[in-house]
């Protein structure tokens, strides 16, 4: 996991698949389920320093049901429920911050315990459903396209129609990014395109007003 080592905002997003060519316990156990012998077969695999990593396909907190160890010890749990499953044993005492992580779903202090994070990593590798960021060229292309659209709308369309058109474009872009993320695990960053639209709008609105005032004065 990355925690504060790789993430500046302390949000855990990544899982280490191998270090110096040696598989981690997560990828080793996952390979016994999915028969993936070559780590390059994992989708979204990328290299960082001496490790190969993937982005975790996080589920919401509580997806994986915990079982108190004392219930197992006293025979109160059905042992058959553990058949053909990876069981992660650990603690969830609510007394140490390092036993918890921040997730893309929540930035609360106790957003998710480390045990459930490991369960998410195992599930991501077994299902081979790591998140796949879009390539840099596509992000640049989307940003440029939306910027050009914003400039065209500001300079060529009536203000009210242009505003409606830009809002529609934003809603469409956000909805499309959300849908492809949920259905296909493709991660399209939205911050840069939306920021570019905002900057273009507020830079070119004064320019349009200047041109219209000059045209009115000439008339």
Backbone as CSV, one residue per row, in Angstrom:
resi,resn,N_x,N_y,N_z,CA_x,CA_y,CA_z,C_x,C_y,C_z
1,UNK,0.847,-1.191,0.000,0.000,0.000,0.000,0.876,1.231,0.000
2,UNK,0.333,2.376,-0.371,1.167,3.564,-0.424,1.017,4.455,0.807
3,UNK,-0.191,4.632,1.341,-0.440,5.526,2.458,0.281,6.849,2.243
4,UNK,1.094,7.294,3.206,1.748,8.602,3.078,3.049,8.524,2.299
5,UNK,3.484,7.335,1.918,4.767,7.197,1.233,4.703,7.792,-0.169
6,UNK,3.625,7.505,-0.919,3.501,7.971,-2.285,2.405,9.021,-2.450
7,UNK,1.456,9.070,-1.560,0.317,9.966,-1.729,0.503,11.206,-0.872
8,UNK,0.535,12.381,-1.512,0.732,13.621,-0.777,-0.470,13.961,0.095
9,UNK,-1.658,13.466,-0.283,-2.842,13.752,0.515,-3.150,12.643,1.514
10,UNK,-2.219,11.689,1.656,-2.351,10.573,2.605,-3.486,9.615,2.266
11,UNK,-4.022,9.712,1.062,-5.073,8.790,0.642,-4.438,7.559,-0.001
12,UNK,-4.821,6.383,0.462,-4.289,5.142,-0.084,-5.016,4.804,-1.376
13,UNK,-4.258,4.638,-2.444,-4.850,4.313,-3.743,-4.171,3.125,-4.413
14,UNK,-2.966,2.794,-4.021,-2.169,1.840,-4.779,-1.847,0.597,-3.967
15,UNK,-1.591,-0.481,-4.681,-1.138,-1.727,-4.073,0.115,-2.175,-4.802
16,UNK,1.103,-2.655,-4.058,2.345,-3.123,-4.643,2.172,-4.577,-5.060
17,UNK,2.416,-4.846,-6.336,2.293,-6.199,-6.869,3.598,-6.966,-6.707
18,UNK,4.735,-6.295,-6.918,6.035,-6.946,-6.757,7.072,-5.908,-6.381
19,UNK,8.127,-6.383,-5.717,9.251,-5.517,-5.341,10.542,-6.201,-5.759
20,UNK,11.302,-5.522,-6.625,12.532,-6.090,-7.169,12.291,-7.455,-7.817
21,UNK,11.151,-7.579,-8.494,10.833,-8.808,-9.208,10.200,-9.888,-8.363
22,UNK,10.145,-9.712,-7.038,9.550,-10.716,-6.151,8.109,-10.335,-5.850
23,UNK,7.146,-11.256,-6.034,5.739,-10.917,-5.794,5.455,-10.689,-4.320
24,UNK,4.517,-9.801,-4.046,4.062,-9.601,-2.675,3.091,-10.721,-2.310
25,UNK,2.751,-10.781,-1.041,1.830,-11.828,-0.585,0.476,-11.700,-1.271
26,UNK,0.094,-10.461,-1.605,-1.200,-10.256,-2.260,-1.224,-10.888,-3.653
27,UNK,-0.225,-10.577,-4.461,-0.214,-11.126,-5.818,0.069,-12.624,-5.804
28,UNK,0.861,-13.091,-4.829,1.152,-14.528,-4.744,-0.114,-15.324,-4.459
29,UNK,-0.881,-14.882,-3.468,-2.117,-15.602,-3.153,-3.167,-15.417,-4.246
30,UNK,-3.205,-14.209,-4.841,-4.180,-13.981,-5.916,-3.924,-14.907,-7.098
31,UNK,-2.648,-15.210,-7.375,-2.320,-16.067,-8.520,-2.820,-17.490,-8.331
32,UNK,-3.053,-17.900,-7.081,-3.588,-19.240,-6.848,-5.074,-19.318,-7.176
33,UNK,-5.708,-18.144,-7.320,-7.122,-18.105,-7.669,-7.341,-17.777,-9.149
34,UNK,-6.586,-16.832,-9.670,-6.849,-16.378,-11.042,-5.877,-16.947,-12.067
35,UNK,-4.910,-17.767,-11.604,-3.948,-18.422,-12.511,-3.137,-17.418,-13.334
36,UNK,-2.928,-16.219,-12.811,-2.078,-15.238,-13.487,-0.649,-15.443,-12.998
37,UNK,0.197,-15.977,-13.841,1.586,-16.245,-13.464,2.510,-15.086,-13.818
38,UNK,2.130,-14.300,-14.816,2.925,-13.160,-15.235,2.254,-11.883,-14.734
39,UNK,2.944,-11.129,-13.899,2.337,-9.928,-13.318,1.978,-8.895,-14.363
40,UNK,2.595,-8.956,-15.534,2.271,-8.005,-16.599,0.866,-8.210,-17.145
41,UNK,0.228,-9.323,-16.771,-1.144,-9.567,-17.203,-2.153,-8.781,-16.374
42,UNK,-1.701,-8.217,-15.250,-2.618,-7.412,-14.438,-2.883,-6.087,-15.150
43,UNK,-4.133,-5.748,-15.279,-4.493,-4.508,-15.948,-4.095,-3.315,-15.084
44,UNK,-3.659,-2.263,-15.776,-3.287,-1.046,-15.071,-1.962,-1.110,-14.351
45,UNK,-1.135,-2.142,-14.618,0.145,-2.257,-13.931,1.093,-1.131,-14.353
46,UNK,1.758,-0.513,-13.392,2.726,0.534,-13.695,3.910,0.403,-12.744
47,UNK,5.036,0.930,-13.173,6.266,0.815,-12.401,6.536,2.099,-11.636
48,UNK,6.946,1.976,-10.392,7.362,3.116,-9.591,8.550,2.675,-8.737
49,UNK,9.679,3.337,-8.936,10.915,2.970,-8.263,11.229,1.499,-8.557
50,UNK,11.374,0.675,-7.534,11.700,-0.742,-7.745,10.471,-1.633,-7.615
51,UNK,9.282,-1.048,-7.709,8.058,-1.815,-7.522,7.170,-1.741,-8.753
52,UNK,6.340,-2.741,-8.900,5.236,-2.712,-9.852,3.955,-2.582,-9.048
53,UNK,3.101,-1.641,-9.442,1.924,-1.325,-8.646,0.668,-1.274,-9.508
54,UNK,-0.470,-1.331,-8.842,-1.771,-1.119,-9.485,-2.599,-0.236,-8.568
55,UNK,-3.602,0.401,-9.145,-4.555,1.163,-8.349,-5.640,0.221,-7.828
56,UNK,-5.966,0.375,-6.559,-6.928,-0.516,-5.904,-8.344,-0.191,-6.349
57,UNK,-9.107,-1.216,-6.662,-10.533,-1.058,-6.968,-11.296,-1.095,-5.644
58,UNK,-11.332,0.059,-4.975,-11.919,0.112,-3.643,-13.423,-0.129,-3.675
59,UNK,-13.894,-0.831,-2.672,-15.319,-0.942,-2.388,-15.614,-0.104,-1.138
60,UNK,-16.872,0.181,-0.931,-17.232,0.989,0.229,-16.958,0.230,1.526
61,UNK,-16.770,0.976,2.581,-16.476,0.385,3.885,-17.595,-0.565,4.303
62,UNK,-17.236,-1.717,4.811,-18.212,-2.699,5.254,-18.575,-3.731,4.208
63,UNK,-17.948,-3.654,3.022,-18.254,-4.637,1.966,-17.851,-6.035,2.391
64,UNK,-16.699,-6.144,3.061,-16.205,-7.449,3.492,-16.530,-7.634,4.968
65,UNK,-17.311,-8.664,5.247,-17.861,-8.850,6.598,-16.782,-9.339,7.561
66,UNK,-16.555,-8.616,8.657,-15.578,-9.084,9.654,-16.201,-10.117,10.583
67,UNK,-15.366,-10.969,11.112,-15.805,-11.975,12.078,-14.921,-11.876,13.317
68,UNK,-15.479,-11.570,14.486,-14.658,-11.506,15.697,-13.976,-12.843,15.981
69,UNK,-12.693,-12.787,16.316,-11.932,-14.016,16.548,-12.490,-14.810,17.722
70,UNK,-13.010,-14.096,18.711,-13.538,-14.785,19.888,-14.745,-15.654,19.524
71,UNK,-15.516,-15.233,18.495,-16.646,-16.058,18.054,-16.161,-17.349,17.426
72,UNK,-15.050,-17.277,16.686,-14.475,-18.497,16.108,-13.933,-19.397,17.207
73,UNK,-13.264,-18.779,18.174,-12.655,-19.550,19.259,-13.710,-20.276,20.087
74,UNK,-14.878,-19.639,20.264,-15.929,-20.250,21.081,-16.910,-21.077,20.260
75,UNK,-16.635,-21.210,18.956,-17.489,-22.041,18.122,-18.801,-21.397,17.740
76,UNK,-18.865,-20.081,17.823,-20.093,-19.383,17.481,-20.192,-19.041,15.999
77,UNK,-19.120,-19.272,15.237,-19.114,-18.977,13.805,-19.091,-20.280,13.012
78,UNK,-19.746,-20.258,11.884,-19.767,-21.415,10.993,-18.439,-21.478,10.247
79,UNK,-17.611,-22.467,10.559,-16.294,-22.567,9.931,-16.393,-22.832,8.435
80,UNK,-17.513,-23.375,7.985,-17.675,-23.632,6.550,-17.708,-22.336,5.752
81,UNK,-18.050,-21.223,6.420,-18.101,-19.929,5.719,-16.712,-19.438,5.318
82,UNK,-15.661,-20.062,5.870,-14.298,-19.674,5.530,-13.691,-20.532,4.424
83,UNK,-14.447,-21.527,3.958,-13.915,-22.408,2.922,-13.617,-21.639,1.648
84,UNK,-12.479,-21.939,1.034,-12.060,-21.366,-0.245,-12.038,-19.833,-0.189
85,UNK,-11.635,-19.296,0.932,-11.545,-17.846,1.087,-10.186,-17.478,1.670
86,UNK,-9.745,-16.278,1.359,-8.561,-15.717,1.996,-9.013,-14.990,3.251
87,UNK,-8.493,-15.393,4.384,-8.877,-14.808,5.660,-7.743,-13.916,6.146
88,UNK,-8.058,-12.661,6.354,-7.078,-11.695,6.850,-7.308,-11.526,8.345
89,UNK,-6.280,-11.807,9.133,-6.390,-11.753,10.589,-5.660,-10.515,11.091
90,UNK,-6.333,-9.765,11.941,-5.714,-8.561,12.474,-6.594,-7.946,13.534
91,UNK,-6.375,-6.657,13.773,-7.060,-5.969,14.861,-7.786,-4.749,14.338
92,UNK,-8.851,-4.408,15.050,-9.616,-3.198,14.748,-10.061,-2.576,16.068
93,UNK,-9.077,-2.092,16.854,-9.386,-1.667,18.225,-9.780,-0.211,18.388
94,UNK,-9.701,0.582,17.339,-10.045,2.006,17.421,-9.136,2.764,18.382
95,UNK,-7.867,2.336,18.513,-6.980,3.036,19.435,-5.681,3.508,18.790
96,UNK,-5.449,3.172,17.498,-4.235,3.628,16.825,-4.559,4.095,15.417
97,UNK,-4.133,5.318,15.089,-4.442,5.862,13.765,-3.766,5.065,12.662
98,UNK,-2.590,4.480,12.941,-1.884,3.757,11.893,-2.579,2.456,11.502
99,UNK,-3.630,2.077,12.233,-4.419,0.909,11.854,-5.524,1.266,10.868
100,UNK,-5.562,2.550,10.428,-6.629,3.004,9.540,-6.029,3.808,8.390
101,UNK,-6.756,3.884,7.317,-6.299,4.611,6.137,-7.411,5.532,5.651
102,UNK,-7.009,6.510,4.865,-7.972,7.327,4.135,-8.162,6.701,2.763
103,UNK,-9.363,6.750,2.233,-9.666,6.132,0.948,-10.240,7.175,-0.013
104,UNK,-10.292,6.846,-1.301,-10.941,7.768,-2.242,-12.409,8.014,-1.909
105,UNK,-13.026,7.129,-1.143,-14.423,7.308,-0.764,-14.584,8.261,0.419
106,UNK,-13.579,8.294,1.303,-13.746,9.080,2.530,-12.386,9.571,3.013
107,UNK,-12.362,10.819,3.510,-11.156,11.386,4.102,-11.284,11.458,5.625
108,UNK,-12.231,10.760,6.189,-12.365,10.746,7.631,-11.215,9.954,8.255
109,UNK,-10.918,10.242,9.493,-9.766,9.628,10.153,-9.881,8.105,10.180
110,UNK,-11.067,7.596,10.459,-11.285,6.150,10.528,-12.055,5.674,9.301
111,UNK,-11.640,6.149,8.138,-12.376,5.833,6.912,-12.433,4.332,6.664
112,UNK,-11.315,3.630,6.857,-11.275,2.185,6.617,-10.101,1.606,7.389
113,UNK,-10.305,0.440,7.997,-9.193,-0.180,8.711,-8.283,-0.907,7.722
114,UNK,-7.053,-1.161,8.149,-6.045,-1.770,7.282,-6.469,-3.165,6.841
115,UNK,-7.186,-3.891,7.688,-7.636,-5.231,7.320,-8.524,-5.192,6.087
116,UNK,-9.475,-4.257,6.074,-10.374,-4.168,4.924,-9.633,-3.663,3.691
117,UNK,-8.600,-2.853,3.908,-7.785,-2.432,2.768,-7.118,-3.631,2.114
118,UNK,-6.570,-4.546,2.932,-5.950,-5.751,2.377,-6.983,-6.601,1.634
119,UNK,-8.201,-6.653,2.163,-9.255,-7.397,1.477,-9.550,-6.781,0.113
120,UNK,-9.549,-5.460,0.034,-9.755,-4.784,-1.248,-8.624,-5.080,-2.222
121,UNK,-7.386,-5.142,-1.714,-6.249,-5.452,-2.579,-6.362,-6.866,-3.124
122,UNK,-6.660,-7.824,-2.246,-6.828,-9.207,-2.701,-7.924,-9.305,-3.757
123,UNK,-9.045,-8.649,-3.503,-10.167,-8.712,-4.437,-9.794,-8.077,-5.774
124,UNK,-9.088,-6.947,-5.731,-8.668,-6.272,-6.962,-7.795,-7.168,-7.810
125,UNK,-6.831,-7.842,-7.179,-5.910,-8.688,-7.938,-6.574,-9.978,-8.396
126,UNK,-7.392,-10.562,-7.557,-8.062,-11.808,-7.949,-9.002,-11.577,-9.121
127,UNK,-9.785,-10.509,-9.048,-10.711,-10.188,-10.132,-10.019,-9.498,-11.306
128,UNK,-8.762,-9.079,-11.088,-8.005,-8.332,-12.104,-8.807,-7.114,-12.577
129,UNK,-9.225,-6.306,-11.591,-10.059,-5.143,-11.867,-9.415,-3.864,-11.343
130,UNK,-8.113,-3.748,-11.478,-7.447,-2.519,-11.051,-7.908,-1.354,-11.911
131,UNK,-7.953,-0.164,-11.295,-8.337,1.030,-12.032,-7.259,1.378,-13.054
132,UNK,-7.677,1.819,-14.235,-6.744,2.134,-15.320,-6.830,3.627,-15.632
133,UNK,-5.799,4.405,-15.284,-5.815,5.833,-15.645,-5.713,6.005,-17.154
134,UNK,-6.377,7.015,-17.667,-6.270,7.310,-19.094,-4.869,7.823,-19.408
135,UNK,-4.363,7.568,-20.608,-3.007,8.030,-20.965,-2.935,9.547,-20.986
136,UNK,-1.735,10.105,-20.773,-1.591,11.572,-20.716,-2.076,12.285,-21.968
137,UNK,-1.853,11.687,-23.149,-2.252,12.365,-24.384,-3.766,12.526,-24.447
138,UNK,-4.499,11.547,-23.904,-5.958,11.650,-23.931,-6.444,12.717,-22.964
139,UNK,-5.795,12.846,-21.828,-6.172,13.883,-20.867,-5.939,15.273,-21.474
140,UNK,-4.789,15.431,-22.151,-4.497,16.712,-22.796,-5.517,17.003,-23.888
141,UNK,-5.880,15.968,-24.674,-6.841,16.152,-25.756,-8.211,16.565,-25.216
142,UNK,-8.647,15.927,-24.115,-9.942,16.277,-23.521,-9.912,17.717,-22.995
143,UNK,-8.816,18.090,-22.340,-8.691,19.445,-21.810,-8.722,20.484,-22.929
144,UNK,-7.987,20.214,-24.014,-7.955,21.154,-25.137,-9.315,21.245,-25.812
145,UNK,-9.990,20.108,-25.972,-11.301,20.100,-26.621,-12.317,20.921,-25.835
146,UNK,-12.358,20.717,-24.533,-13.303,21.465,-23.715,-12.929,22.941,-23.640
147,UNK,-11.631,23.241,-23.675,-11.203,24.644,-23.668,-11.623,25.346,-24.954
148,UNK,-11.408,24.680,-26.094,-11.803,25.263,-27.379,-13.317,25.445,-27.443
149,UNK,-14.045,24.454,-26.930,-15.505,24.563,-26.897,-15.936,25.772,-26.064
150,UNK,-15.292,25.957,-24.911,-15.633,27.089,-24.038,-15.361,28.418,-24.728
151,UNK,-14.206,28.538,-25.373,-13.857,29.785,-26.068,-14.836,30.069,-27.202
152,UNK,-15.192,29.028,-27.949,-16.151,29.211,-29.060,-17.508,29.674,-28.537
153,UNK,-17.970,29.041,-27.470,-19.275,29.391,-26.916,-19.266,30.826,-26.389
154,UNK,-18.196,31.208,-25.703,-18.122,32.550,-25.123,-18.113,33.620,-26.210
155,UNK,-17.399,33.366,-27.302,-17.229,34.391,-28.329,-18.309,34.375,-29.408
156,UNK,-19.034,33.280,-29.552,-19.935,33.149,-30.707,-21.400,32.955,-30.363
157,UNK,-21.713,32.615,-29.141,-23.096,32.279,-28.786,-23.620,33.310,-27.800
158,UNK,-24.914,33.523,-27.842,-25.534,34.444,-26.893,-25.269,33.986,-25.465
159,UNK,-25.110,34.940,-24.537,-24.682,34.596,-23.166,-25.522,33.511,-22.502
160,UNK,-26.859,33.650,-22.537,-27.707,32.672,-21.868,-27.592,31.304,-22.530
161,UNK,-27.641,31.273,-23.861,-27.496,29.997,-24.565,-26.113,29.394,-24.327
162,UNK,-25.090,30.262,-24.318,-23.743,29.767,-24.068,-23.588,29.179,-22.690
163,UNK,-24.182,29.835,-21.686,-24.099,29.327,-20.321,-24.794,27.977,-20.204
164,UNK,-25.966,27.863,-20.836,-26.685,26.579,-20.818,-25.856,25.503,-21.512
165,UNK,-25.239,25.888,-22.640,-24.420,24.918,-23.360,-23.228,24.454,-22.555
166,UNK,-22.563,25.379,-21.843,-21.399,25.004,-21.040,-21.802,24.124,-19.859
167,UNK,-22.916,24.460,-19.218,-23.392,23.621,-18.117,-23.716,22.219,-18.625
168,UNK,-24.347,22.153,-19.798,-24.649,20.842,-20.392,-23.377,20.072,-20.686
169,UNK,-22.353,20.758,-21.209,-21.078,20.101,-21.511,-20.417,19.577,-20.242
170,UNK,-20.469,20.371,-19.173,-19.871,19.937,-17.906,-20.594,18.713,-17.360
171,UNK,-21.923,18.764,-17.343,-22.706,17.637,-16.826,-22.446,16.384,-17.664
172,UNK,-22.378,16.544,-18.983,-22.123,15.403,-19.862,-20.748,14.805,-19.598
173,UNK,-19.732,15.665,-19.477,-18.370,15.189,-19.230,-18.264,14.475,-17.892
174,UNK,-18.827,15.066,-16.835,-18.768,14.445,-15.509,-19.523,13.120,-15.503
175,UNK,-20.701,13.086,-16.130,-21.496,11.856,-16.169,-20.772,10.764,-16.943
176,UNK,-20.186,11.127,-18.077,-19.456,10.151,-18.885,-18.259,9.597,-18.112
177,UNK,-17.512,10.482,-17.427,-16.356,10.037,-16.648,-16.781,9.097,-15.531
178,UNK,-17.891,9.411,-14.892,-18.382,8.561,-13.802,-18.836,7.201,-14.325
179,UNK,-19.531,7.201,-15.442,-20.060,5.941,-15.983,-18.932,5.003,-16.412
180,UNK,-17.942,5.531,-17.146,-16.851,4.658,-17.605,-16.001,4.197,-16.423
181,UNK,-15.944,5.000,-15.353,-15.199,4.571,-14.167,-15.910,3.422,-13.468
182,UNK,-17.222,3.550,-13.321,-17.991,2.526,-12.613,-18.079,1.234,-13.436
183,UNK,-18.328,1.359,-14.735,-18.553,0.177,-15.565,-17.261,-0.492,-16.035
184,UNK,-16.258,0.315,-16.361,-15.054,-0.244,-16.979,-13.780,-0.020,-16.161
185,UNK,-13.854,0.777,-15.104,-12.664,1.031,-14.307,-11.669,1.948,-14.973
186,UNK,-12.111,2.762,-15.933,-11.225,3.733,-16.598,-11.319,5.050,-15.839
187,UNK,-10.177,5.553,-15.461,-10.107,6.737,-14.613,-9.757,7.946,-15.469
188,UNK,-10.738,8.826,-15.673,-10.538,10.068,-16.420,-10.484,11.220,-15.424
189,UNK,-9.312,11.807,-15.173,-9.234,12.937,-14.243,-10.102,14.105,-14.721
190,UNK,-10.873,14.677,-13.818,-11.805,15.738,-14.197,-11.340,17.127,-13.774
191,UNK,-10.375,17.206,-12.879,-9.987,18.506,-12.328,-9.428,19.437,-13.402
192,UNK,-8.469,18.954,-14.202,-7.821,19.826,-15.187,-8.793,20.311,-16.269
193,UNK,-9.606,19.430,-16.888,-10.551,19.933,-17.891,-11.542,20.950,-17.323
194,UNK,-12.072,20.690,-16.134,-13.038,21.632,-15.556,-12.370,22.949,-15.183
195,UNK,-11.150,22.871,-14.675,-10.426,24.099,-14.354,-10.111,24.882,-15.620
196,UNK,-9.761,24.190,-16.696,-9.466,24.866,-17.966,-10.711,25.574,-18.497
197,UNK,-11.884,24.937,-18.385,-13.123,25.578,-18.818,-13.404,26.830,-17.993
198,UNK,-13.189,26.733,-16.704,-13.440,27.876,-15.816,-12.519,29.048,-16.182
199,UNK,-11.226,28.752,-16.386,-10.265,29.806,-16.715,-10.589,30.439,-18.063
200,UNK,-10.879,29.603,-19.069,-11.198,30.133,-20.401,-12.442,31.014,-20.357
201,UNK,-13.429,30.596,-19.591,-14.670,31.365,-19.511,-14.404,32.748,-18.935
202,UNK,-13.686,32.818,-17.834,-13.483,34.100,-17.173,-12.399,34.949,-17.828
203,UNK,-11.569,34.356,-18.649,-10.600,35.154,-19.395,-11.220,35.767,-20.639
204,UNK,-12.134,35.040,-21.288,-12.656,35.504,-22.567,-13.966,36.274,-22.437
205,UNK,-14.666,36.166,-21.313,-15.867,36.967,-21.096,-15.534,38.467,-21.130
206,UNK,-14.505,38.945,-20.420,-14.155,40.379,-20.527,-13.761,40.780,-21.947
207,UNK,-13.070,39.891,-22.656,-12.689,40.194,-24.027,-13.927,40.381,-24.905
208,UNK,-14.939,39.513,-24.691,-16.170,39.655,-25.464,-16.865,40.966,-25.128
209,UNK,-16.901,41.328,-23.856,-17.550,42.576,-23.459,-16.832,43.783,-24.077
210,UNK,-15.504,43.738,-24.113,-14.745,44.821,-24.723,-15.087,44.951,-26.207
211,UNK,-15.141,43.820,-26.911,-15.447,43.837,-28.338,-16.854,44.348,-28.596
212,UNK,-17.818,43.941,-27.751,-19.191,44.397,-27.934,-19.316,45.890,-27.642
213,UNK,-18.621,46.366,-26.620,-18.651,47.802,-26.324,-18.011,48.606,-27.451
214,UNK,-16.927,48.106,-27.998,-16.279,48.803,-29.116,-17.184,48.831,-30.327
215,UNK,-17.876,47.735,-30.579,-18.792,47.682,-31.726,-19.953,48.639,-31.516
216,UNK,-20.460,48.714,-30.293,-21.561,49.631,-29.999,-21.117,51.077,-30.170
217,UNK,-19.910,51.399,-29.740,-19.390,52.758,-29.868,-19.235,53.121,-31.354
218,UNK,-18.761,52.135,-32.164,-18.628,52.412,-33.591,-19.979,52.653,-34.248
219,UNK,-20.997,51.906,-33.827,-22.330,52.142,-34.366,-22.822,53.537,-34.025
